[in-house]
Amino acid sequence: MTNDRLLTGKVLIVTGASRGIGAAAARLFAVRGATVVAAARDARALAEVVDELRRGGGEAIAVPTDVTDPDAVERLVATTLDRCERLDGAFNNAGQGHRPTPLAELDLAEFTRTLEVNLVGVFLCLRAELGQLPPGGAIVNMSSSAGLSGAPGMSAYSAAKHGVIGLTRTAALDYGPRGIRVNAIAPGPILTEGGIGAAPAEIQHQVSQTVPLKRLGTPDDIAELAAWLLSDAASFVNGATISIDGGKLAGLA
């Protein structure tokens, strides 16, 4: 099968699908032949993404979801099974950062909220999804380059993204014997509205020069990797965390 239809017949959940990487993934998954179950807190923005997918000939439904709410996450999976009759995989992408703050100055409420969205949210999604996946099912969790190294001023975010890698590896061990794969991706600087994409052009250029490829990543770069990991082409990839950062973590240039 060619790459352009690599996800044909699969029903895939995408969290954080209302913008940025999640929206890019939803678009690509639909183009590749998947039925997309798009989830996010922003119901209006989510509906716009799903309408776009349908106008382009894709199959998609919107299920507004707060991934920090256990009942909402369970409803997301139950709705998927009710309306699509199956679940083949998920891209647990929803997350958020926090203001760069030295650790000793970080407010406990902000630390806790960051962990709730980025780590507890992934746990709740995994817990709801894993029991419903058939052999051959796959999950991709969103970590970060900050989950593979430290990140100045980003203690809560870095801790959460390190935790996602731990969840991913453990789930891969628990569910690999059932034929279910669980992997993570660890993006570096990506041009998203909530990240470096919101910075002035001068800052974007400065950051790009710290990347060996001398450019910033795009949401489409991340979507391509997630699509491959969710496809049968990656059938022997399990428990991995794949860095997608233009070589930034490879070492000092």
VEXRODO-330203 format. One record per residue (C-alpha): residue in one letter; x, y, z; residue number from 1. Coordinates in Angstrom, 3 decimals, always signed. Example, Ala and Ser with C-alpha at 12.3 -4.5 7.8 and 13.67 -1.06 7.14 Angstrom:
{'a' {+12.300 -4.500 +7.800} 1};
{'s' {+13.670 -1.060 +7.140} 2};
! end
This chain:
{'m' {+0.000 +0.000 +0.000} 1};
{'t' {+1.326 +3.454 -0.839} 2};
{'n' {+1.824 +6.039 +1.890} 3};
{'d' {-1.140 +8.102 +0.718} 4};
{'r' {-3.607 +5.450 +1.956} 5};
{'l' {-1.546 +3.886 +4.729} 6};
{'l' {-4.247 +4.357 +7.383} 7};
{'t' {-7.213 +3.193 +5.320} 8};
{'g' {-9.892 +1.527 +7.405} 9};
{'k' {-8.483 +2.590 +10.765} 10};
{'v' {-10.446 +4.533 +13.377} 11};
{'l' {-8.069 +6.874 +15.178} 12};
{'i' {-8.560 +9.255 +18.097} 13};
{'v' {-6.580 +12.503 +18.039} 14};
{'t' {-6.574 +14.614 +21.202} 15};
{'g' {-5.680 +18.279 +21.095} 16};
{'a' {-7.062 +18.246 +17.550} 17};
{'s' {-8.419 +21.797 +17.441} 18};
{'r' {-5.126 +23.432 +16.430} 19};
{'g' {-1.403 +23.016 +15.848} 20};
{'i' {+0.049 +19.526 +15.736} 21};
{'g' {-3.256 +17.859 +16.576} 22};
{'a' {-5.112 +19.565 +13.747} 23};
{'a' {-2.297 +18.770 +11.314} 24};
{'a' {-2.402 +15.131 +12.392} 25};
{'a' {-6.169 +14.949 +12.011} 26};
{'r' {-5.884 +16.323 +8.471} 27};
{'l' {-3.126 +13.921 +7.483} 28};
{'f' {-4.793 +10.880 +9.048} 29};
{'a' {-7.983 +11.650 +7.125} 30};
{'v' {-6.052 +12.046 +3.862} 31};
{'r' {-4.354 +8.709 +4.553} 32};
{'g' {-7.747 +7.012 +4.801} 33};
{'a' {-8.514 +6.953 +8.540} 34};
{'t' {-11.762 +7.836 +10.232} 35};
{'v' {-10.683 +10.559 +12.664} 36};
{'v' {-12.255 +11.063 +16.071} 37};
{'a' {-11.121 +14.590 +16.890} 38};
{'a' {-11.050 +15.630 +20.546} 39};
{'a' {-10.212 +18.927 +22.246} 40};
{'r' {-11.598 +21.335 +24.847} 41};
{'d' {-12.431 +24.077 +22.330} 42};
{'a' {-15.649 +22.781 +20.793} 43};
{'r' {-15.958 +25.586 +18.222} 44};
{'a' {-12.408 +25.252 +16.900} 45};
{'l' {-12.784 +21.477 +16.909} 46};
{'a' {-15.950 +21.674 +14.827} 47};
{'e' {-14.152 +23.867 +12.295} 48};
{'v' {-11.363 +21.296 +11.902} 49};
{'v' {-13.862 +18.461 +11.444} 50};
{'d' {-15.896 +20.461 +8.930} 51};
{'e' {-12.684 +21.062 +6.964} 52};
{'l' {-11.888 +17.348 +6.953} 53};
{'r' {-15.364 +16.461 +5.731} 54};
{'r' {-15.293 +19.091 +2.984} 55};
{'g' {-12.060 +17.490 +1.811} 56};
{'g' {-13.748 +14.099 +1.572} 57};
{'g' {-12.482 +12.723 +4.886} 58};
{'e' {-14.441 +10.905 +7.553} 59};
{'a' {-14.348 +12.588 +10.949} 60};
{'i' {-16.384 +13.280 +14.066} 61};
{'a' {-15.852 +15.842 +16.818} 62};
{'v' {-16.017 +14.858 +20.481} 63};
{'p' {-15.269 +17.840 +22.759} 64};
{'t' {-13.092 +16.464 +25.555} 65};
{'d' {-11.029 +17.693 +28.489} 66};
{'v' {-8.335 +15.039 +28.873} 67};
{'t' {-7.926 +15.857 +32.570} 68};
{'d' {-11.531 +14.729 +33.217} 69};
{'p' {-11.700 +10.922 +33.629} 70};
{'d' {-15.402 +10.799 +32.766} 71};
{'a' {-14.889 +12.894 +29.629} 72};
{'v' {-12.081 +10.617 +28.451} 73};
{'e' {-14.207 +7.524 +29.030} 74};
{'r' {-17.025 +9.199 +27.047} 75};
{'l' {-14.592 +9.919 +24.225} 76};
{'v' {-13.737 +6.251 +23.845} 77};
{'a' {-17.340 +5.108 +24.364} 78};
{'t' {-18.551 +7.572 +21.711} 79};
{'t' {-15.891 +6.326 +19.320} 80};
{'l' {-17.043 +2.739 +19.758} 81};
{'d' {-20.703 +3.704 +19.504} 82};
{'r' {-20.395 +5.798 +16.343} 83};
{'c' {-17.488 +4.099 +14.591} 84};
{'e' {-17.918 +0.557 +15.953} 85};
{'r' {-14.204 +0.106 +16.598} 86};
{'l' {-11.008 +1.806 +17.741} 87};
{'d' {-7.671 +1.035 +16.085} 88};
{'g' {-5.369 +3.632 +17.558} 89};
{'a' {-4.847 +7.024 +19.128} 90};
{'f' {-2.546 +9.995 +19.031} 91};
{'n' {-2.531 +11.307 +22.611} 92};
{'n' {-1.323 +14.758 +21.676} 93};
{'a' {-3.136 +17.180 +23.993} 94};
{'g' {-0.844 +19.236 +26.177} 95};
{'q' {+0.220 +22.676 +27.288} 96};
{'g' {+3.315 +24.467 +28.510} 97};
{'h' {+3.857 +27.067 +31.209} 98};
{'r' {+5.661 +30.371 +31.516} 99};
{'p' {+9.445 +29.874 +31.765} 100};
{'t' {+10.062 +30.138 +35.513} 101};
{'p' {+12.985 +29.055 +37.721} 102};
{'l' {+11.896 +25.982 +39.655} 103};
{'a' {+11.893 +27.585 +43.115} 104};
{'e' {+9.642 +30.369 +41.820} 105};
{'l' {+7.094 +28.131 +40.094} 106};
{'d' {+3.654 +28.219 +41.684} 107};
{'l' {+2.402 +24.838 +42.900} 108};
{'a' {-0.941 +25.288 +41.152} 109};
{'e' {+0.793 +25.880 +37.818} 110};
{'f' {+3.079 +22.885 +38.376} 111};
{'t' {+0.089 +20.679 +39.187} 112};
{'r' {-1.989 +21.904 +36.252} 113};
{'t' {+0.890 +21.280 +33.851} 114};
{'l' {+1.216 +17.705 +35.082} 115};
{'e' {-2.545 +17.177 +34.921} 116};
{'v' {-2.750 +18.100 +31.247} 117};
{'n' {+0.514 +16.646 +29.967} 118};
{'l' {+0.925 +13.523 +32.113} 119};
{'v' {-2.317 +12.636 +33.882} 120};
{'g' {-4.200 +13.356 +30.656} 121};
{'v' {-2.036 +10.854 +28.778} 122};
{'f' {-2.529 +8.294 +31.560} 123};
{'l' {-6.308 +8.703 +31.451} 124};
{'c' {-6.336 +8.339 +27.663} 125};
{'l' {-4.129 +5.262 +27.770} 126};
{'r' {-6.282 +3.684 +30.469} 127};
{'a' {-9.453 +4.205 +28.451} 128};
{'e' {-7.994 +3.248 +25.074} 129};
{'l' {-5.843 +0.200 +25.763} 130};
{'g' {-8.664 -2.099 +26.786} 131};
{'q' {-10.547 -1.372 +23.569} 132};
{'l' {-7.758 -1.846 +21.035} 133};
{'p' {-7.577 -5.055 +19.000} 134};
{'p' {-4.327 -6.878 +18.249} 135};
{'g' {-2.519 -4.666 +15.772} 136};
{'g' {-3.725 -1.524 +17.517} 137};
{'a' {-1.294 +1.296 +18.198} 138};
{'i' {-0.954 +4.397 +20.345} 139};
{'v' {+1.372 +7.375 +19.972} 140};
{'n' {+1.929 +9.619 +22.991} 141};
{'m' {+3.216 +13.161 +22.782} 142};
{'s' {+6.405 +13.748 +24.740} 143};
{'s' {+9.004 +16.407 +23.914} 144};
{'s' {+12.719 +16.979 +23.621} 145};
{'a' {+12.189 +18.393 +27.122} 146};
{'g' {+11.293 +14.825 +28.100} 147};
{'l' {+14.711 +13.620 +26.978} 148};
{'s' {+16.766 +16.389 +28.547} 149};
{'g' {+16.310 +19.294 +30.908} 150};
{'a' {+14.732 +22.564 +29.785} 151};
{'p' {+15.674 +25.762 +31.625} 152};
{'g' {+12.682 +27.327 +33.348} 153};
{'m' {+10.360 +24.492 +32.305} 154};
{'s' {+10.528 +22.155 +35.298} 155};
{'a' {+6.862 +21.144 +35.316} 156};
{'y' {+6.680 +20.642 +31.571} 157};
{'s' {+9.939 +18.691 +31.485} 158};
{'a' {+8.876 +16.497 +34.407} 159};
{'a' {+5.558 +15.747 +32.724} 160};
{'k' {+7.135 +14.891 +29.398} 161};
{'h' {+9.714 +12.633 +31.070} 162};
{'g' {+6.757 +10.928 +32.734} 163};
{'v' {+5.044 +10.360 +29.392} 164};
{'i' {+8.072 +8.372 +28.249} 165};
{'g' {+7.850 +6.217 +31.377} 166};
{'l' {+4.151 +5.588 +30.789} 167};
{'t' {+4.846 +4.733 +27.162} 168};
{'r' {+7.547 +2.193 +27.927} 169};
{'t' {+5.520 +0.525 +30.657} 170};
{'a' {+2.380 +0.329 +28.515} 171};
{'a' {+4.455 -1.166 +25.689} 172};
{'l' {+5.619 -3.916 +28.050} 173};
{'d' {+2.141 -4.510 +29.462} 174};
{'y' {+0.298 -4.639 +26.134} 175};
{'g' {+2.913 -5.768 +23.637} 176};
{'p' {+2.009 -9.418 +24.349} 177};
{'r' {-1.523 -8.582 +23.185} 178};
{'g' {-0.194 -7.261 +19.880} 179};
{'i' {-0.709 -3.600 +20.826} 180};
{'r' {+2.101 -1.099 +20.241} 181};
{'v' {+2.695 +2.047 +22.306} 182};
{'n' {+5.297 +4.606 +21.285} 183};
{'a' {+6.127 +8.243 +21.964} 184};
{'i' {+7.451 +11.090 +19.891} 185};
{'a' {+9.673 +13.864 +21.235} 186};
{'p' {+9.514 +17.027 +19.119} 187};
{'g' {+12.023 +19.831 +19.355} 188};
{'p' {+11.204 +23.442 +18.384} 189};
{'i' {+8.036 +23.335 +16.285} 190};
{'l' {+6.169 +26.237 +14.679} 191};
{'t' {+2.928 +26.059 +16.660} 192};
{'e' {+0.672 +28.842 +17.911} 193};
{'g' {+1.365 +27.950 +21.513} 194};
{'g' {+5.135 +27.705 +21.113} 195};
{'i' {+7.916 +29.151 +19.026} 196};
{'g' {+5.406 +29.956 +16.279} 197};
{'a' {+4.106 +32.794 +18.451} 198};
{'a' {+7.568 +34.348 +18.860} 199};
{'p' {+8.871 +37.255 +16.764} 200};
{'a' {+10.624 +36.331 +13.525} 201};
{'e' {+13.978 +37.336 +14.984} 202};
{'i' {+13.586 +34.872 +17.864} 203};
{'q' {+12.459 +32.145 +15.501} 204};
{'h' {+15.583 +32.677 +13.423} 205};
{'q' {+17.825 +32.573 +16.482} 206};
{'v' {+16.296 +29.300 +17.642} 207};
{'s' {+16.509 +27.797 +14.164} 208};
{'q' {+20.250 +28.394 +14.152} 209};
{'t' {+20.640 +26.111 +17.179} 210};
{'v' {+19.213 +23.235 +15.108} 211};
{'p' {+21.684 +21.314 +12.901} 212};
{'l' {+19.207 +21.420 +10.013} 213};
{'k' {+18.983 +25.201 +10.468} 214};
{'r' {+15.210 +25.320 +10.424} 215};
{'l' {+12.293 +24.899 +12.791} 216};
{'g' {+9.954 +21.952 +12.579} 217};
{'t' {+6.353 +22.183 +11.425} 218};
{'p' {+3.180 +20.498 +12.665} 219};
{'d' {+3.149 +18.515 +9.408} 220};
{'d' {+6.590 +17.079 +10.256} 221};
{'i' {+5.184 +15.695 +13.497} 222};
{'a' {+1.975 +14.474 +11.884} 223};
{'e' {+3.948 +12.429 +9.358} 224};
{'l' {+5.833 +10.605 +12.106} 225};
{'a' {+2.671 +9.963 +14.120} 226};
{'a' {+0.905 +8.621 +11.027} 227};
{'w' {+3.736 +6.195 +10.320} 228};
{'l' {+3.837 +4.937 +13.902} 229};
{'l' {+0.081 +4.315 +13.847} 230};
{'s' {+0.295 +2.429 +10.559} 231};
{'d' {+1.116 -1.228 +9.981} 232};
{'a' {+4.372 -0.102 +8.373} 233};
{'a' {+5.695 +0.382 +11.930} 234};
{'s' {+4.493 -3.013 +13.141} 235};
{'f' {+7.748 -3.883 +14.951} 236};
{'v' {+8.215 -0.495 +16.634} 237};
{'n' {+7.111 -0.702 +20.265} 238};
{'g' {+8.155 +1.121 +23.415} 239};
{'a' {+10.241 +3.617 +21.454} 240};
{'t' {+10.573 +7.344 +21.913} 241};
{'i' {+11.527 +8.943 +18.617} 242};
{'s' {+13.186 +12.334 +18.702} 243};
{'i' {+12.077 +14.663 +15.914} 244};
{'d' {+14.103 +17.807 +16.463} 245};
{'g' {+16.304 +18.368 +13.417} 246};
{'g' {+19.250 +16.889 +15.288} 247};
{'k' {+19.188 +19.343 +18.196} 248};
{'l' {+19.718 +16.681 +20.847} 249};
{'a' {+22.425 +14.859 +18.873} 250};
{'g' {+25.143 +16.914 +20.547} 251};
{'l' {+27.026 +20.162 +20.216} 252};
{'a' {+27.653 +21.201 +16.628} 253};
! end
